[in-house]
């Protein structure tokens, strides 16, 4: 073998060795980057495994909050919207919202640095990693490291209070464990008690937890609501919730409710304006008709606001189905019109509204065909299992009354019950089937008995 050939082979071995060294270094660097990303506290690491339908509903709810100046949760809202857009497959929108979150935090806190940016920078580090821009991802990781060093948590065993607060707000928005939400807010407040908005939403979380457990609000939580409302007088949402609790304790709040309505009508439109809980107070303790009047007045002042159309549609639905007095044709027509508008405005989260529209049509003999048409179109649509459960339960009830088709109704209750997803709608169908079984009068009782005996728990 000639000297020249040996030299070439030696050179090739060196090149191959260098290649493998570079490759191993690159793999090691990539693994290090991923491990650092996984250690971050942000939406990408909080195990938010969400269905597309829930993502769409949460996105619509966040849009309804509004983006007016002064909203102390605006940075958190933009962070959430960015994460949702990423999960829905829109990286460009995700980056835009994450950048808006940075701007909102800087404007609200009147500085461009602070621990409130840890989650936001973590989101941006993950997004750039998924976009393949590892240098930018590294840059945001470095920013997070710098913030964690400069603003450590007051307790070594705990997260920073800003992270607890954002994590709580996120879980609250995604209908997560409400007791965990309350715990996170409590931890944040204990370390940083001067944040009024955290205390207000902690109290609201405690209220939600009480409603979920169907227990009467404890006296100590009621007192916390009173104190929070005094400390945060501009929070009309909290004020309306407090009114509802006072009325449940047999305090007369009708005059205060009407006074609060005047403030709500003058405030920026959005789901934090207090209109939603205030309308509940009106419907429950004043009258459905006055609730409709309030919703219509708000809509008259802002005729193009999507959120107000949602609230008005709900008021009409409650009036139609929860009132002893029969509805008029004009009331049904208005309810149909509003529901059709809302369905068009929220096309990606319209299943329940389509079902409600079918129910409204079914109130009149002339609307039966339209109700059936809506149900048939929904039954043919591509739905997630949890959505199918909602539809099957609703259609089963529709088949029982007004259609008077008992056997077909039972079939659809079975379809709802056998979907392995724990929900109110599954439990509703199971209870109805059990009631039919226990009465023992239906020819399908034997089949129902066997079905329930073999029913698998989710």
Residue pairs with C-beta under 8 A, 6 or more apart in sequence:
30 134
33 129
33 134
33 137
33 138
33 141
34 129
36 141
37 44
37 45
37 125
37 126
37 129
37 137
37 141
38 45
39 45
40 122
40 125
40 126
40 141
40 144
41 118
41 119
41 122
41 159
41 163
41 167
42 118
42 119
42 120
42 122
42 123
42 125
42 126
43 79
43 80
43 83
43 119
43 122
43 123
43 170
44 83
44 122
44 123
44 126
45 122
45 126
46 167
46 170
48 83
48 170
48 174
50 58
50 87
50 174
51 384
51 386
52 88
52 384
53 349
53 351
53 383
53 384
53 386
53 387
54 174
54 175
55 84
55 87
55 88
56 88
56 348
56 349
57 349
58 80
58 84
58 173
58 174
59 81
59 84
59 85
59 88
59 348
60 346
60 348
60 349
61 173
61 271
62 77
62 80
62 81
62 84
62 173
63 81
63 306
64 270
64 271
64 306
64 307
64 310
65 71
65 73
65 77
65 270
65 271
65 272
66 268
66 269
66 270
66 271
66 272
66 273
66 307
67 74
67 77
68 268
68 270
71 77
71 270
71 272
72 108
72 197
73 169
73 197
73 272
74 104
74 108
75 101
75 102
75 104
75 105
75 108
75 116
75 120
76 101
76 166
76 169
76 170
77 101
77 104
78 97
78 98
78 100
78 101
78 104
79 97
79 98
79 101
79 119
79 120
79 123
79 166
80 169
80 170
80 173
81 97
82 93
82 94
82 95
82 96
82 97
82 98
82 100
82 101
82 123
82 127
83 94
83 123
85 91
85 93
85 94
85 97
86 94
86 127
86 130
91 127
91 130
91 131
94 127
95 124
95 127
98 120
98 123
98 124
98 127
99 124
101 120
101 123
102 117
102 120
102 124
105 114
105 116
105 117
105 120
106 112
109 116
113 147
113 150
114 147
114 151
114 162
115 147
115 151
115 160
115 162
115 163
116 162
116 166
117 143
117 147
118 144
118 147
118 148
118 160
118 162
118 163
119 162
119 163
119 166
119 167
121 140
121 143
121 144
121 147
122 140
122 144
124 136
124 140
125 137
125 138
125 140
125 141
125 144
126 137
128 134
128 136
128 137
128 140
129 137
148 160
151 160
152 160
153 159
153 160
153 161
153 191
154 161
154 191
154 192
155 191
158 164
158 187
158 191
159 167
159 187
161 187
161 188
161 189
161 191
161 192
161 195
161 198
162 188
162 192
164 184
164 185
164 187
164 188
164 191
165 184
165 185
165 188
165 195
165 198
167 184
168 180
168 181
168 182
168 184
168 185
168 188
168 201
168 202
168 205
169 201
170 176
171 177
171 180
171 181
171 184
172 178
172 181
172 201
172 205
172 208
178 205
178 208
178 209
178 212
179 209
181 205
181 208
181 209
182 202
182 205
182 206
182 209
185 198
185 199
185 201
185 202
185 205
186 202
188 195
188 198
189 195
189 198
189 199
189 202
192 198
193 199
196 231
196 232
197 232
197 235
199 228
199 231
199 232
200 228
200 231
200 232
200 235
200 238
202 228
203 221
203 224
203 225
203 228
203 238
204 237
204 238
204 241
206 221
206 224
207 217
207 221
207 225
207 241
207 245
210 216
210 217
210 218
210 221
216 248
217 245
217 248
222 245
222 249
225 238
225 241
225 242
225 245
226 242
228 235
228 238
229 235
229 238
229 239
229 242
232 238
233 239
235 272
235 274
236 260
236 263
236 264
236 267
236 272
236 273
236 274
236 278
237 271
237 272
237 273
237 274
237 276
237 277
238 274
239 260
239 274
240 260
240 264
240 274
240 275
240 276
240 277
240 278
240 280
240 281
241 277
243 253
243 256
243 257
243 260
243 277
243 278
243 281
244 277
244 280
244 281
244 284
244 285
246 253
247 253
247 281
247 284
247 285
253 281
253 285
254 285
254 286
257 278
257 281
257 282
257 285
257 286
260 274
260 278
261 278
261 282
261 294
263 274
264 273
264 274
264 275
264 278
264 298
265 294
265 297
265 298
265 301
267 273
267 274
269 298
269 302
269 305
269 307
269 308
270 307
271 307
275 294
275 295
275 298
275 308
275 311
276 311
278 294
279 291
279 294
279 295
279 311
279 314
279 315
282 288
282 290
282 291
282 294
283 291
283 315
283 318
283 322
288 315
288 318
288 319
288 322
288 323
289 319
291 315
291 318
291 319
292 312
292 315
292 316
292 319
295 308
295 311
295 312
295 315
296 312
298 308
298 311
298 312
299 305
299 308
299 309
299 312
302 308
306 342
306 345
306 346
309 338
309 341
309 342
309 345
310 342
310 346
312 338
313 335
313 338
313 339
313 341
313 342
313 353
313 356
316 331
316 334
316 335
316 338
317 335
317 339
317 356
317 360
319 327
319 331
319 335
320 327
320 331
320 332
320 335
320 360
320 363
321 359
327 335
327 363
329 364
332 360
332 363
332 364
332 367
335 360
336 357
336 360
336 361
339 353
339 356
339 357
339 360
340 357
342 350
342 353
343 350
343 353
343 354
343 357
346 353
351 378
351 383
351 387
351 390
351 391
352 390
354 374
354 378
355 374
355 378
355 390
355 391
355 394
357 374
358 370
358 371
358 372
358 374
358 375
358 394
358 398
359 371
359 394
359 398
360 367
361 367
361 368
361 370
361 371
361 374
362 368
362 371
362 398
362 402
368 402
371 398
375 391
375 395
375 398
378 391
378 395
379 391
379 395
383 391
385 419
385 420
385 421
386 419
386 421
386 423
388 415
388 416
388 419
389 416
389 419
389 421
389 423
389 425
389 426
390 423
390 425
392 412
392 413
392 415
392 416
392 419
392 425
392 429
393 412
393 413
393 416
393 425
393 426
393 428
393 429
394 425
395 412
396 409
396 410
396 411
396 412
396 413
396 415
396 416
396 429
396 432
397 409
399 405
399 406
399 408
399 409
399 412
400 406
400 409
403 409
406 442
407 443
407 444
410 433
410 436
410 442
410 444
410 448
413 429
413 432
413 433
414 429
414 433
414 448
414 451
416 425
416 426
416 428
416 429
417 426
417 429
417 430
417 433
417 451
417 455
418 451
418 455
418 456
419 426
420 456
420 457
420 458
421 458
422 458
426 458
430 452
430 455
433 448
433 451
433 452
434 452
436 442
436 444
436 445
436 448
437 445
437 448
437 449
437 452
439 445
442 448
